[in-house]
């Protein structure tokens, strides 16, 4: 990632992201939102996976998507952002 991409990822994750330590002794960085295109951009920069977190319950609801990266990739990302 170049410096502009690092800044963009840091800003997104500061506002919308989550940094967690899981019971399986694994680190996870994640971000959930309805704007899949934003998550596809972070996936382009960092890698990781995007999954449907929940499906809309009513017609006017939007689908919610989750981007995440686990393990060493998550640790490497945290080090880059720090």
Backbone as JSON Lines, residues from 0, in Angstrom:
{"i":0,"aa":"X","n":[0.84,-1.19,0.0],"ca":[0.0,0.0,0.0],"c":[0.88,1.24,0.0]}
{"i":1,"aa":"X","n":[0.44,2.24,-0.76],"ca":[1.14,3.51,-0.7],"c":[0.58,4.35,0.44]}
{"i":2,"aa":"X","n":[1.18,5.5,0.72],"ca":[0.81,6.31,1.88],"c":[-0.64,6.79,1.8]}
{"i":3,"aa":"X","n":[-1.12,7.15,0.61],"ca":[-2.51,7.59,0.47],"c":[-3.49,6.47,0.81]}
{"i":4,"aa":"X","n":[-3.17,5.26,0.38],"ca":[-4.01,4.11,0.68],"c":[-4.0,3.79,2.18]}
{"i":5,"aa":"X","n":[-2.84,3.88,2.8],"ca":[-2.73,3.65,4.24],"c":[-3.58,4.65,5.0]}
{"i":6,"aa":"X","n":[-3.51,5.92,4.6],"ca":[-4.3,6.96,5.25],"c":[-5.8,6.68,5.08]}
{"i":7,"aa":"X","n":[-6.22,6.3,3.87],"ca":[-7.62,6.01,3.61],"c":[-8.11,4.84,4.46]}
{"i":8,"aa":"X","n":[-7.32,3.75,4.49],"ca":[-7.68,2.56,5.27],"c":[-7.75,2.92,6.77]}
{"i":9,"aa":"X","n":[-6.77,3.66,7.26],"ca":[-6.76,4.05,8.67],"c":[-8.0,4.86,9.02]}
{"i":10,"aa":"X","n":[-8.38,5.8,8.17],"ca":[-9.57,6.61,8.42],"c":[-10.84,5.79,8.43]}
{"i":11,"aa":"X","n":[-10.96,4.88,7.47],"ca":[-12.14,4.03,7.41],"c":[-12.25,3.16,8.66]}
{"i":12,"aa":"X","n":[-11.15,2.52,9.02],"ca":[-11.18,1.61,10.15],"c":[-11.34,2.34,11.48]}
{"i":13,"aa":"X","n":[-10.84,3.56,11.58],"ca":[-11.02,4.33,12.8],"c":[-12.51,4.6,13.04]}
{"i":14,"aa":"X","n":[-13.21,4.93,11.97],"ca":[-14.62,5.26,12.11],"c":[-15.56,4.07,12.08]}
{"i":15,"aa":"X","n":[-15.25,3.07,11.27],"ca":[-16.19,1.97,11.03],"c":[-15.64,0.6,11.39]}
{"i":16,"aa":"X","n":[-14.37,0.51,11.7],"ca":[-13.73,-0.79,11.87],"c":[-13.74,-1.34,13.27]}
{"i":17,"aa":"X","n":[-13.27,-2.56,13.37],"ca":[-13.16,-3.26,14.65],"c":[-11.86,-4.05,14.67]}
{"i":18,"aa":"X","n":[-11.16,-3.97,15.79],"ca":[-9.93,-4.72,16.0],"c":[-10.21,-5.66,17.17]}
{"i":19,"aa":"X","n":[-10.05,-6.96,16.95],"ca":[-10.42,-7.89,18.02],"c":[-9.43,-9.05,18.14]}
{"i":20,"aa":"X","n":[-9.4,-9.59,19.34],"ca":[-8.63,-10.79,19.64],"c":[-9.64,-11.9,19.9]}
{"i":21,"aa":"X","n":[-9.55,-12.95,19.14],"ca":[-10.56,-14.0,19.19],"c":[-10.13,-15.16,20.09]}
{"i":22,"aa":"X","n":[-11.1,-15.93,20.54],"ca":[-10.84,-17.07,21.43],"c":[-9.88,-18.09,20.82]}
{"i":23,"aa":"X","n":[-9.84,-18.13,19.51],"ca":[-8.95,-19.07,18.82],"c":[-7.52,-18.55,18.75]}
{"i":24,"aa":"X","n":[-7.19,-17.55,19.61],"ca":[-5.86,-16.94,19.64],"c":[-5.5,-16.3,18.31]}
{"i":25,"aa":"X","n":[-6.48,-15.69,17.69],"ca":[-6.28,-15.06,16.39],"c":[-6.74,-13.61,16.46]}
{"i":26,"aa":"X","n":[-6.04,-12.75,15.77],"ca":[-6.39,-11.34,15.67],"c":[-7.26,-11.15,14.43]}
{"i":27,"aa":"X","n":[-8.29,-10.29,14.54],"ca":[-9.15,-9.99,13.39],"c":[-9.32,-8.48,13.3]}
{"i":28,"aa":"X","n":[-9.22,-7.98,12.07],"ca":[-9.6,-6.61,11.75],"c":[-10.8,-6.72,10.82]}
{"i":29,"aa":"X","n":[-11.87,-5.99,11.13],"ca":[-13.08,-6.11,10.32],"c":[-13.78,-4.77,10.18]}
{"i":30,"aa":"X","n":[-14.68,-4.72,9.21],"ca":[-15.47,-3.53,8.95],"c":[-16.77,-3.97,8.3]}
{"i":31,"aa":"X","n":[-17.89,-3.58,8.88],"ca":[-19.19,-3.93,8.32],"c":[-19.95,-2.69,7.91]}
{"i":32,"aa":"X","n":[-20.62,-2.75,6.78],"ca":[-21.42,-1.63,6.3],"c":[-22.3,-2.06,5.13]}
{"i":33,"aa":"X","n":[-23.16,-1.15,4.71],"ca":[-24.05,-1.44,3.58],"c":[-23.41,-1.09,2.24]}
{"i":34,"aa":"X","n":[-22.32,-0.35,2.25],"ca":[-21.66,0.08,1.02],"c":[-20.59,-0.94,0.61]}
{"i":35,"aa":"X","n":[-21.0,-1.93,-0.16],"ca":[-20.09,-3.0,-0.56],"c":[-18.91,-2.47,-1.37]}
{"i":36,"aa":"X","n":[-19.14,-1.42,-2.17],"ca":[-18.04,-0.88,-2.98],"c":[-16.9,-0.36,-2.13]}
{"i":37,"aa":"X","n":[-17.2,0.19,-0.96],"ca":[-16.16,0.67,-0.05],"c":[-15.35,-0.52,0.48]}
{"i":38,"aa":"X","n":[-16.05,-1.59,0.8],"ca":[-15.36,-2.79,1.29],"c":[-14.54,-3.45,0.2]}
{"i":39,"aa":"X","n":[-15.0,-3.38,-1.03],"ca":[-14.22,-3.91,-2.15],"c":[-12.93,-3.11,-2.34]}
{"i":40,"aa":"X","n":[-12.99,-1.83,-2.05],"ca":[-11.79,-0.99,-2.14],"c":[-10.77,-1.38,-1.07]}
{"i":41,"aa":"X","n":[-11.22,-1.57,0.17],"ca":[-10.28,-1.98,1.22],"c":[-9.73,-3.38,0.92]}
{"i":42,"aa":"X","n":[-10.55,-4.24,0.35],"ca":[-10.08,-5.57,-0.04],"c":[-9.01,-5.47,-1.13]}
{"i":43,"aa":"X","n":[-9.19,-4.55,-2.05],"ca":[-8.18,-4.33,-3.1],"c":[-6.85,-3.9,-2.5]}
{"i":44,"aa":"X","n":[-6.9,-3.04,-1.48],"ca":[-5.68,-2.52,-0.86],"c":[-5.03,-3.52,0.09]}
{"i":45,"aa":"X","n":[-5.82,-4.27,0.84],"ca":[-5.32,-5.06,1.96],"c":[-5.46,-6.56,1.74]}
{"i":46,"aa":"X","n":[-6.44,-6.99,0.97],"ca":[-6.77,-8.4,0.87],"c":[-7.92,-8.7,1.81]}
{"i":47,"aa":"X","n":[-8.04,-9.93,2.23],"ca":[-9.11,-10.31,3.13],"c":[-10.33,-10.82,2.39]}
{"i":48,"aa":"X","n":[-11.43,-10.95,3.11],"ca":[-12.65,-11.52,2.57],"c":[-13.84,-10.6,2.81]}
{"i":49,"aa":"X","n":[-14.85,-10.72,1.95],"ca":[-16.1,-10.0,2.13],"c":[-17.22,-11.04,2.14]}
{"i":50,"aa":"X","n":[-18.07,-10.96,3.14],"ca":[-19.21,-11.86,3.24],"c":[-20.47,-11.06,3.54]}
{"i":51,"aa":"X","n":[-21.61,-11.64,3.21],"ca":[-22.88,-11.03,3.58],"c":[-23.08,-11.27,5.07]}
{"i":52,"aa":"X","n":[-23.23,-10.19,5.83],"ca":[-23.39,-10.32,7.28],"c":[-24.85,-10.56,7.62]}
{"i":53,"aa":"X","n":[-25.73,-9.88,6.96],"ca":[-27.16,-10.12,7.15],"c":[-27.89,-9.67,5.9]}
{"i":54,"aa":"X","n":[-29.02,-10.24,5.68],"ca":[-29.81,-9.88,4.51],"c":[-30.96,-9.01,4.95]}
{"i":55,"aa":"X","n":[-31.36,-8.13,4.08],"ca":[-32.42,-7.18,4.41],"c":[-33.7,-7.91,4.8]}
{"i":56,"aa":"X","n":[-34.3,-7.41,5.85],"ca":[-35.52,-8.0,6.38],"c":[-36.77,-7.41,5.71]}
{"i":57,"aa":"X","n":[-36.65,-6.17,5.26],"ca":[-37.76,-5.49,4.6],"c":[-37.26,-4.88,3.31]}
{"i":58,"aa":"X","n":[-38.15,-4.56,2.43],"ca":[-37.79,-4.06,1.1],"c":[-36.91,-2.82,1.17]}
{"i":59,"aa":"X","n":[-37.17,-1.93,2.12],"ca":[-36.42,-0.68,2.19],"c":[-35.07,-0.82,2.92]}
{"i":60,"aa":"X","n":[-34.78,-1.97,3.49],"ca":[-33.49,-2.21,4.14],"c":[-32.42,-2.55,3.09]}
{"i":61,"aa":"X","n":[-31.2,-2.25,3.44],"ca":[-30.07,-2.6,2.58],"c":[-29.37,-3.84,3.13]}
{"i":62,"aa":"X","n":[-28.7,-4.58,2.25],"ca":[-27.86,-5.69,2.69],"c":[-26.67,-5.13,3.46]}
{"i":63,"aa":"X","n":[-26.2,-5.88,4.45],"ca":[-25.03,-5.49,5.23],"c":[-23.9,-6.45,4.88]}
{"i":64,"aa":"X","n":[-22.73,-5.9,4.62],"ca":[-21.55,-6.68,4.21],"c":[-20.47,-6.55,5.25]}
{"i":65,"aa":"X","n":[-19.66,-7.59,5.38],"ca":[-18.55,-7.6,6.33],"c":[-17.26,-7.92,5.6]}
{"i":66,"aa":"X","n":[-16.28,-7.02,5.73],"ca":[-14.92,-7.28,5.26],"c":[-14.11,-7.65,6.49]}
{"i":67,"aa":"X","n":[-13.21,-8.62,6.34],"ca":[-12.35,-8.98,7.48],"c":[-11.04,-9.58,6.99]}
{"i":68,"aa":"X","n":[-10.06,-9.48,7.86],"ca":[-8.76,-10.13,7.66],"c":[-8.35,-10.69,9.02]}
{"i":69,"aa":"X","n":[-7.8,-11.9,9.02],"ca":[-7.45,-12.6,10.26],"c":[-5.96,-12.91,10.34]}
{"i":70,"aa":"X","n":[-5.54,-13.27,11.52],"ca":[-4.21,-13.82,11.75],"c":[-3.07,-12.86,11.45]}
{"i":71,"aa":"X","n":[-2.03,-13.41,10.82],"ca":[-0.83,-12.62,10.53],"c":[-1.12,-11.44,9.61]}
{"i":72,"aa":"X","n":[-2.04,-11.61,8.66],"ca":[-2.4,-10.49,7.79],"c":[-2.99,-9.35,8.6]}
{"i":73,"aa":"X","n":[-3.79,-9.68,9.61],"ca":[-4.37,-8.66,10.48],"c":[-3.28,-7.96,11.29]}
{"i":74,"aa":"X","n":[-2.37,-8.73,11.82],"ca":[-1.26,-8.17,12.6],"c":[-0.41,-7.26,11.72]}
{"i":75,"aa":"X","n":[-0.1,-7.7,10.51],"ca":[0.68,-6.88,9.58],"c":[-0.03,-5.57,9.25]}
{"i":76,"aa":"X","n":[-1.35,-5.64,9.06],"ca":[-2.11,-4.43,8.79],"c":[-2.05,-3.46,9.96]}
{"i":77,"aa":"X","n":[-2.23,-3.97,11.16],"ca":[-2.18,-3.12,12.36],"c":[-0.82,-2.45,12.47]}
{"i":78,"aa":"X","n":[0.24,-3.17,12.18],"ca":[1.6,-2.59,12.23],"c":[1.76,-1.49,11.19]}
{"i":79,"aa":"X","n":[1.21,-1.68,10.0],"ca":[1.3,-0.65,8.96],"c":[0.54,0.6,9.37]}
{"i":80,"aa":"X","n":[-0.61,0.42,10.0],"ca":[-1.43,1.56,10.38],"c":[-0.86,2.31,11.58]}
{"i":81,"aa":"X","n":[-0.11,1.62,12.42],"ca":[0.46,2.23,13.6],"c":[1.65,3.08,13.23]}
